[in-house]
């Protein structure tokens, strides 16, 4: 089950990267219709203002969407075959294909709306939600079915929950930065008429909030003797955020080159994954399966030995 969940994490992260490639290569309307690509054709190659390369990039992203759906279906099938049946794991697994189907519909609306930035933004954010769900499935599959127990102080767990909220707000603000920037996905696509500097500063302020909160949580985890696994995951988050912030500043001062924007999108996916893993490391569920009755086996062997010793000698 956990291997299937890893497949879902990787495939959903992969389609974020290829989706970024579609936008950054101006291939957003390489297939100007949906679900067909061009001129009533499912495959690229029909008459289009875009060249074969742009059509291939957009169509390749659509094909990867099929792979993402297949990994989600695999998660459901594996969860269905778990013995004993774990209803909560199956429910989490079902969220993946449902979300991916919704993502495909939203992608079609995005194409039909000619890459309206207010539609493109939810398209990316839904991918982040699906990445989070895949991480949730992976973590839940490795837990027992007992009562939920906290591994850290309540204040720290609340702080980690706030960290999840802040990273979501950062990603929303990031989509608004992109909606005001130069990479629209297609030449001539309209942009939001907001001041890019103001939106970018708001995005950066949320990052400052995230970093400050993360530093406070790391100090709190160390001071309260939190489990080593939780502190290790917090350090991983710190490394990812430091790299992501560095890329963000470099791309801002170098006039937003396409390659760095793609790296920044991948970094946002890693930030979602690592922050989610940190949250799930603040609590645990122990197994409720009955333990082997070793005492009974011990008594049985002792009784057998005693009977052997009491056996009368042979003729």
TORRO-964992 format. One line per field, with one value per residue: residue number from 1; residue in one letter; z, y negated, x of N, C-alpha, C in turn. Coordinates in steps of 0.05 Angstrom, whole numbers. Example, Ala and Ser with C-alpha at 12.3 -4.5 7.8 and 13.67 -1.06 7.14 Angstrom:
2
resi	c(1/2) $
resn	c(A/S) $
n.Z	c(156/142) $
n.Y	c(114/45) $
n.X	c(264/257) $
ca.Z	c(156/143) $
ca.Y	c(90/21) $
ca.X	c(246/273) $
c.Z	c(156/157) $
c.Y	c(66/-1) $
c.X	c(264/258) $
This chain:
315
resi	c(1/2/3/4/5/6/7/8/9/10/11/12/13/14/15/16/17/18/19/20/21/22/23/24/25/26/27/28/29/30/31/32/33/34/35/36/37/38/39/40/41/42/43/44/45/46/47/48/49/50/51/52/53/54/55/56/57/58/59/60/61/62/63/64/65/66/67/68/69/70/71/72/73/74/75/76/77/78/79/80/81/82/83/84/85/86/87/88/89/90/91/92/93/94/95/96/97/98/99/100/101/102/103/104/105/106/107/108/109/110/111/112/113/114/115/116/117/118/119/120/121/122/123/124/125/126/127/128/129/130/131/132/133/134/135/136/137/138/139/140/141/142/143/144/145/146/147/148/149/150/151/152/153/154/155/156/157/158/159/160/161/162/163/164/165/166/167/168/169/170/171/172/173/174/175/176/177/178/179/180/181/182/183/184/185/186/187/188/189/190/191/192/193/194/195/196/197/198/199/200/201/202/203/204/205/206/207/208/209/210/211/212/213/214/215/216/217/218/219/220/221/222/223/224/225/226/227/228/229/230/231/232/233/234/235/236/237/238/239/240/241/242/243/244/245/246/247/248/249/250/251/252/253/254/255/256/257/258/259/260/261/262/263/264/265/266/267/268/269/270/271/272/273/274/275/276/277/278/279/280/281/282/283/284/285/286/287/288/289/290/291/292/293/294/295/296/297/298/299/300/301/302/303/304/305/306/307/308/309/310/311/312/313/314/315) $
resn	c(X/X/X/X/X/X/X/X/X/X/X/X/X/X/X/X/X/X/X/X/X/X/X/X/X/X/X/X/X/X/X/X/X/X/X/X/X/X/X/X/X/X/X/X/X/X/X/X/X/X/X/X/X/X/X/X/X/X/X/X/X/X/X/X/X/X/X/X/X/X/X/X/X/X/X/X/X/X/X/X/X/X/X/X/X/X/X/X/X/X/X/X/X/X/X/X/X/X/X/X/X/X/X/X/X/X/X/X/X/X/X/X/X/X/X/X/X/X/X/X/X/X/X/X/X/X/X/X/X/X/X/X/X/X/X/X/X/X/X/X/X/X/X/X/X/X/X/X/X/X/X/X/X/X/X/X/X/X/X/X/X/X/X/X/X/X/X/X/X/X/X/X/X/X/X/X/X/X/X/X/X/X/X/X/X/X/X/X/X/X/X/X/X/X/X/X/X/X/X/X/X/X/X/X/X/X/X/X/X/X/X/X/X/X/X/X/X/X/X/X/X/X/X/X/X/X/X/X/X/X/X/X/X/X/X/X/X/X/X/X/X/X/X/X/X/X/X/X/X/X/X/X/X/X/X/X/X/X/X/X/X/X/X/X/X/X/X/X/X/X/X/X/X/X/X/X/X/X/X/X/X/X/X/X/X/X/X/X/X/X/X/X/X/X/X/X/X/X/X/X/X/X/X/X/X/X/X/X/X/X/X/X/X/X/X) $
n.Z	c(0/16/-23/-69/-56/-57/-111/-128/-105/-133/-187/-186/-170/-215/-256/-243/-256/-311/-327/-314/-353/-399/-394/-390/-439/-473/-492/-478/-507/-545/-557/-574/-562/-522/-503/-548/-589/-636/-689/-686/-677/-635/-628/-633/-689/-726/-762/-735/-698/-670/-669/-683/-638/-594/-594/-583/-531/-500/-509/-489/-435/-425/-434/-392/-351/-356/-337/-284/-266/-270/-231/-187/-188/-180/-127/-102/-114/-88/-35/-30/-29/18/76/142/119/113/125/129/104/52/40/38/-5/-47/-54/-88/-146/-153/-146/-188/-233/-228/-235/-288/-313/-298/-324/-377/-377/-369/-418/-453/-434/-452/-423/-377/-323/-273/-274/-285/-238/-196/-220/-213/-157/-141/-156/-116/-71/-83/-81/-27/-6/-26/4/54/50/44/95/130/116/138/192/252/274/321/376/365/381/409/394/407/444/456/440/402/363/345/324/281/250/237/205/160/141/128/88/48/39/19/-30/-56/-60/-92/-141/-156/-163/-209/-243/-254/-278/-332/-357/-388/-413/-464/-521/-519/-482/-431/-373/-301/-278/-236/-193/-203/-167/-117/-108/-108/-64/-23/-27/-12/41/66/62/96/144/147/151/200/235/228/248/302/315/308/348/391/387/397/449/479/476/432/389/352/297/285/292/254/206/208/200/147/122/132/100/48/45/50/3/-34/-24/-38/-94/-108/-97/-132/-182/-183/-183/-230/-270/-277/-305/-348/-335/-281/-259/-269/-236/-187/-183/-178/-129/-97/-96/-68/-19/-2/4/44/87/98/113/160/192/198/229/280/308/324/309/343/333/336/334/362/406/400/441/480/531/538/501/525/573/551/528/574/603/568/573/627/627/596/631/671/648/652/660/607/589) $
n.Y	c(24/-24/-30/-36/-85/-118/-116/-147/-196/-209/-210/-251/-294/-295/-310/-362/-385/-375/-403/-454/-458/-460/-511/-545/-538/-563/-530/-524/-526/-489/-444/-465/-451/-411/-348/-333/-344/-375/-401/-363/-317/-268/-261/-299/-342/-363/-422/-481/-539/-532/-500/-432/-418/-447/-427/-373/-377/-396/-355/-312/-323/-315/-260/-242/-253/-211/-169/-186/-180/-124/-107/-125/-94/-45/-51/-51/2/33/17/36/91/100/139/146/110/40/-13/-69/-77/-60/-99/-146/-132/-132/-186/-203/-184/-210/-264/-270/-262/-307/-344/-335/-353/-407/-421/-418/-460/-501/-502/-515/-565/-594/-596/-627/-663/-659/-610/-576/-580/-551/-501/-487/-489/-448/-404/-406/-395/-341/-318/-324/-291/-241/-236/-233/-184/-149/-155/-141/-88/-63/-64/-39/-18/-39/-83/-153/-186/-239/-258/-301/-363/-396/-450/-453/-418/-446/-489/-465/-451/-502/-515/-483/-508/-558/-545/-530/-580/-608/-582/-594/-650/-648/-630/-674/-710/-688/-695/-748/-753/-743/-693/-665/-620/-621/-661/-726/-714/-738/-776/-783/-847/-868/-899/-872/-875/-886/-841/-801/-817/-808/-752/-740/-759/-722/-678/-694/-692/-637/-616/-639/-616/-562/-560/-572/-527/-486/-497/-490/-435/-413/-431/-407/-354/-322/-266/-234/-225/-263/-311/-304/-305/-358/-385/-370/-397/-449/-452/-446/-491/-532/-526/-534/-587/-612/-602/-629/-684/-691/-683/-727/-771/-762/-771/-733/-681/-626/-574/-575/-586/-538/-504/-527/-515/-459/-459/-480/-436/-399/-426/-421/-365/-354/-386/-364/-312/-325/-343/-295/-267/-284/-256/-191/-126/-68/3/45/98/164/188/241/297/309/328/371/407/417/442/488/514/524/557/601/618/632/674/710/720/746/793/863/908/949/1020) $
n.X	c(17/39/79/47/25/70/80/36/49/96/78/39/71/104/69/60/109/112/67/84/124/93/69/114/138/105/64/12/-36/-25/-55/-113/-165/-211/-238/-209/-149/-133/-174/-216/-187/-160/-106/-45/-25/-59/-85/-59/-41/4/68/93/125/105/53/64/86/43/6/34/33/-21/-23/8/-27/-62/-30/-24/-76/-81/-44/-71/-118/-94/-78/-128/-145/-106/-116/-167/-158/-133/-121/-137/-196/-187/-223/-215/-166/-180/-218/-186/-154/-192/-200/-160/-168/-217/-204/-167/-198/-231/-191/-177/-224/-223/-176/-194/-231/-195/-167/-210/-223/-182/-134/-144/-121/-146/-168/-126/-96/-126/-121/-67/-65/-100/-70/-31/-62/-75/-24/-14/-55/-37/10/-13/-41/3/28/-14/-22/21/12/-20/-86/-103/-119/-111/-51/-13/53/83/85/22/20/61/43/-3/24/51/6/-11/32/23/-22/-1/36/1/-24/20/27/-20/-13/32/12/-16/24/48/5/8/55/104/99/52/34/16/23/-4/-44/-86/-67/-70/-87/-56/-6/56/99/77/45/85/115/78/74/127/127/94/127/168/139/129/182/199/162/175/228/218/187/225/262/228/216/265/275/235/245/227/208/261/250/211/240/279/250/233/281/291/249/267/313/292/259/296/326/285/270/317/319/273/286/330/306/272/307/333/298/257/270/252/269/283/233/207/238/225/170/173/200/159/125/157/160/107/103/143/126/76/93/121/78/49/85/79/43/15/-12/-23/-18/-76/-80/-85/-35/13/0/45/54/18/38/87/71/48/91/119/84/84/136/136/100/130/172/145/132/128/183/207/200) $
ca.Z	c(0/17/-49/-87/-49/-67/-140/-131/-99/-155/-211/-182/-171/-242/-274/-237/-271/-340/-330/-315/-379/-418/-391/-395/-467/-489/-505/-464/-526/-566/-563/-568/-554/-502/-499/-572/-590/-657/-712/-682/-674/-608/-628/-646/-717/-743/-766/-710/-699/-656/-683/-673/-612/-575/-593/-569/-502/-488/-511/-470/-408/-423/-431/-364/-335/-356/-319/-257/-260/-267/-205/-167/-189/-167/-98/-93/-116/-67/-10/-29/-24/44/95/141/105/129/112/127/83/27/36/29/-32/-65/-59/-110/-172/-154/-150/-214/-253/-225/-246/-318/-322/-294/-346/-401/-374/-372/-446/-465/-425/-463/-402/-359/-299/-250/-276/-284/-210/-183/-233/-199/-128/-138/-156/-89/-54/-89/-70/2/-1/-30/27/76/45/51/124/143/111/156/220/262/275/348/382/356/403/402/401/415/461/441/427/379/343/334/307/256/234/225/184/137/130/116/62/29/32/2/-57/-68/-68/-114/-166/-163/-175/-236/-259/-261/-291/-362/-367/-389/-426/-492/-528/-521/-460/-413/-346/-281/-279/-210/-193/-196/-144/-93/-104/-101/-36/-6/-27/4/69/76/65/121/166/147/161/228/249/227/266/329/319/310/375/410/385/410/478/492/472/413/377/332/271/281/289/228/185/210/187/118/113/132/76/24/45/45/-26/-49/-20/-54/-122/-112/-99/-156/-206/-182/-191/-257/-288/-279/-327/-348/-323/-252/-252/-267/-211/-165/-182/-166/-101/-82/-91/-47/6/6/13/69/108/105/128/187/207/206/248/306/322/314/316/348/323/355/330/386/406/404/470/485/557/535/488/545/591/536/526/601/609/552/585/652/620/588/654/687/634/666/644/590/599) $
ca.Y	c(0/-48/-32/-48/-113/-131/-120/-169/-220/-215/-217/-277/-314/-296/-325/-391/-393/-376/-426/-478/-459/-470/-540/-559/-536/-575/-508/-520/-521/-471/-430/-486/-441/-389/-329/-330/-361/-395/-394/-338/-296/-264/-263/-324/-340/-378/-450/-496/-561/-523/-480/-405/-416/-457/-407/-349/-383/-397/-328/-295/-329/-301/-231/-237/-253/-183/-153/-194/-167/-95/-103/-129/-70/-24/-56/-41/31/44/12/54/118/103/157/140/85/15/-31/-96/-77/-59/-125/-164/-124/-140/-215/-208/-184/-231/-290/-271/-267/-336/-359/-334/-371/-434/-426/-424/-487/-519/-505/-528/-593/-606/-599/-648/-658/-652/-582/-563/-578/-528/-477/-481/-484/-421/-385/-407/-380/-313/-310/-322/-267/-218/-233/-224/-156/-135/-155/-125/-59/-53/-65/-20/-28/-45/-111/-173/-196/-260/-253/-326/-380/-406/-476/-448/-406/-467/-505/-450/-454/-529/-514/-472/-530/-580/-536/-532/-608/-615/-571/-611/-675/-643/-629/-702/-722/-677/-706/-775/-752/-741/-666/-661/-594/-625/-689/-740/-708/-761/-774/-800/-875/-877/-907/-848/-879/-884/-812/-787/-824/-793/-725/-738/-762/-696/-660/-702/-681/-608/-611/-645/-595/-537/-562/-569/-499/-469/-502/-477/-406/-405/-437/-389/-326/-309/-242/-240/-225/-289/-331/-299/-315/-387/-393/-367/-420/-473/-452/-450/-519/-549/-524/-546/-616/-621/-602/-651/-710/-692/-687/-754/-791/-756/-777/-709/-662/-603/-550/-578/-584/-510/-494/-538/-499/-434/-464/-482/-409/-387/-438/-409/-338/-353/-397/-344/-291/-336/-342/-267/-257/-295/-238/-163/-107/-42/26/57/127/178/197/270/305/324/342/396/426/425/462/512/529/533/580/624/627/645/700/728/728/764/817/885/920/972/1046) $
ca.X	c(0/56/92/28/22/94/75/18/64/115/64/27/92/113/51/65/133/105/48/101/137/73/66/139/146/83/50/-13/-57/-16/-80/-132/-192/-210/-216/-192/-126/-137/-190/-231/-168/-150/-77/-35/-17/-77/-79/-58/-22/28/83/92/137/85/31/74/89/16/-6/49/23/-46/-18/17/-51/-73/-14/-31/-102/-76/-32/-92/-135/-78/-80/-155/-146/-90/-130/-190/-150/-120/-134/-165/-203/-184/-241/-204/-146/-194/-231/-165/-146/-213/-197/-141/-181/-238/-190/-155/-220/-238/-168/-180/-246/-213/-157/-209/-241/-172/-162/-232/-222/-158/-114/-151/-104/-162/-174/-101/-87/-138/-111/-43/-71/-112/-48/-19/-80/-72/2/-19/-71/-20/27/-31/-45/28/32/-35/-19/42/3/-40/-114/-110/-126/-91/-36/6/81/95/67/-1/26/77/26/-18/42/55/-18/-10/52/9/-40/16/48/-21/-27/43/23/-41/-1/50/-4/-23/49/50/-16/15/82/106/96/23/28/10/26/-29/-62/-88/-55/-83/-78/-45/22/71/117/60/37/109/122/59/83/152/120/84/150/181/123/134/209/199/146/190/250/207/179/249/272/210/219/290/274/216/253/209/221/282/238/198/261/292/232/233/306/287/233/284/331/275/249/319/332/262/271/340/310/253/300/346/289/261/328/343/275/240/276/233/280/281/205/201/250/209/146/180/205/134/115/173/152/82/108/158/110/57/106/126/53/42/104/73/24/17/-33/-11/-34/-96/-81/-78/-7/15/-2/70/53/4/57/107/59/43/117/126/67/93/161/130/89/151/187/129/127/141/205/199/209) $
c.Z	c(0/-9/-70/-81/-58/-97/-145/-125/-122/-180/-209/-182/-200/-260/-267/-254/-301/-346/-331/-342/-401/-418/-400/-423/-485/-505/-494/-483/-550/-575/-555/-560/-534/-503/-524/-571/-611/-678/-709/-679/-644/-606/-640/-675/-736/-747/-740/-714/-685/-672/-670/-645/-590/-572/-577/-539/-488/-487/-492/-442/-404/-420/-403/-345/-333/-337/-289/-248/-254/-239/-183/-165/-176/-137/-87/-93/-93/-40/-7/-21/3/62/122/128/123/115/109/106/55/20/26/1/-53/-72/-83/-138/-175/-160/-177/-236/-252/-238/-277/-328/-319/-316/-372/-400/-378/-402/-460/-457/-434/-442/-384/-332/-274/-251/-274/-255/-195/-194/-219/-170/-123/-139/-129/-69/-58/-79/-40/9/-5/-7/51/74/53/81/138/139/129/185/227/262/303/351/375/381/393/411/410/433/443/427/402/356/330/316/281/238/222/203/158/124/116/90/41/20/14/-27/-71/-78/-91/-141/-175/-174/-204/-254/-268/-276/-320/-373/-366/-400/-455/-498/-531/-499/-440/-386/-326/-280/-252/-212/-185/-171/-118/-87/-96/-73/-16/-4/-10/34/81/79/90/145/169/159/191/245/250/246/295/335/323/338/396/410/400/441/493/489/454/400/355/304/265/276/263/205/185/196/157/107/112/108/51/23/39/15/-42/-47/-37/-84/-127/-114/-124/-180/-206/-192/-218/-277/-296/-304/-325/-333/-292/-243/-250/-242/-187/-161/-170/-136/-85/-77/-69/-20/16/17/40/92/117/121/157/204/216/225/276/321/310/323/320/337/345/352/355/384/410/434/476/511/554/521/508/563/576/534/553/609/593/564/611/647/612/611/671/673/647/648/629/601/595) $
c.Y	c(-25/-52/-45/-78/-129/-136/-144/-196/-229/-224/-245/-299/-317/-312/-355/-401/-395/-399/-452/-481/-468/-500/-554/-558/-549/-554/-504/-515/-505/-452/-450/-477/-419/-374/-324/-348/-383/-384/-368/-313/-293/-268/-290/-320/-354/-407/-465/-518/-553/-501/-452/-402/-424/-437/-382/-353/-382/-369/-309/-299/-315/-271/-224/-237/-226/-166/-160/-181/-137/-90/-107/-105/-47/-27/-45/-11/44/40/30/82/122/122/154/113/61/-7/-59/-98/-76/-86/-146/-158/-133/-170/-221/-206/-205/-258/-292/-274/-296/-353/-358/-353/-400/-441/-432/-452/-508/-524/-521/-558/-607/-614/-623/-643/-651/-623/-565/-559/-555/-501/-468/-473/-457/-399/-384/-392/-350/-302/-306/-296/-241/-214/-223/-194/-140/-133/-138/-95/-47/-54/-42/-32/-34/-75/-130/-185/-217/-251/-278/-342/-391/-432/-472/-436/-427/-485/-491/-452/-481/-530/-503/-493/-551/-571/-536/-561/-618/-606/-586/-637/-671/-641/-657/-717/-714/-690/-735/-776/-747/-714/-658/-634/-597/-655/-703/-734/-731/-755/-789/-827/-885/-884/-882/-851/-876/-855/-796/-792/-809/-764/-721/-741/-737/-676/-667/-691/-651/-602/-617/-624/-569/-537/-559/-540/-481/-473/-488/-447/-397/-409/-417/-359/-310/-285/-250/-241/-252/-311/-329/-310/-346/-398/-391/-390/-445/-475/-458/-480/-538/-549/-538/-576/-627/-623/-625/-678/-712/-697/-715/-774/-785/-758/-751/-692/-637/-579/-552/-577/-555/-497/-503/-523/-472/-437/-468/-455/-395/-400/-427/-381/-338/-365/-378/-321/-300/-335/-314/-254/-268/-278/-211/-148/-80/-20/37/87/141/189/228/277/323/339/369/417/435/447/488/529/540/558/605/635/642/673/720/738/748/791/841/897/944/998/1050) $
c.X	c(17/71/73/24/46/91/56/31/81/100/50/47/102/95/52/88/126/85/63/115/118/70/91/149/125/67/22/-37/-46/-38/-102/-160/-188/-237/-199/-168/-130/-156/-205/-213/-160/-120/-68/-28/-36/-69/-80/-37/4/42/81/104/118/62/39/77/62/3/8/40/-4/-42/-8/-6/-64/-57/-20/-57/-98/-63/-53/-111/-120/-79/-107/-156/-130/-104/-154/-183/-135/-136/-121/-171/-200/-199/-230/-183/-159/-207/-210/-157/-166/-211/-179/-154/-203/-226/-178/-175/-228/-216/-169/-201/-237/-192/-172/-221/-219/-167/-185/-234/-197/-138/-119/-136/-121/-172/-148/-91/-100/-128/-85/-48/-83/-90/-34/-36/-77/-45/-1/-34/-54/-1/11/-35/-20/32/11/-32/2/35/-15/-68/-123/-117/-104/-78/-16/34/96/76/44/5/42/61/8/-1/48/30/-19/10/40/-8/-23/28/26/-25/-4/38/0/-29/18/35/-12/1/52/29/-11/42/81/99/66/15/22/12/-1/-49/-62/-76/-73/-71/-67/-16/39/89/101/53/61/117/103/67/108/146/110/107/165/166/128/161/210/185/162/213/240/199/204/261/255/212/244/288/256/223/235/223/240/270/225/219/275/275/231/258/304/271/250/302/315/267/273/326/310/263/294/332/291/266/316/329/277/282/340/320/261/246/259/243/277/252/197/213/234/183/151/187/180/122/130/165/126/86/122/142/89/69/114/101/46/62/100/53/27/-8/-19/-30/-52/-97/-72/-49/-7/15/22/69/40/22/78/96/55/69/125/110/76/118/156/118/110/168/172/124/142/163/195/209/238) $
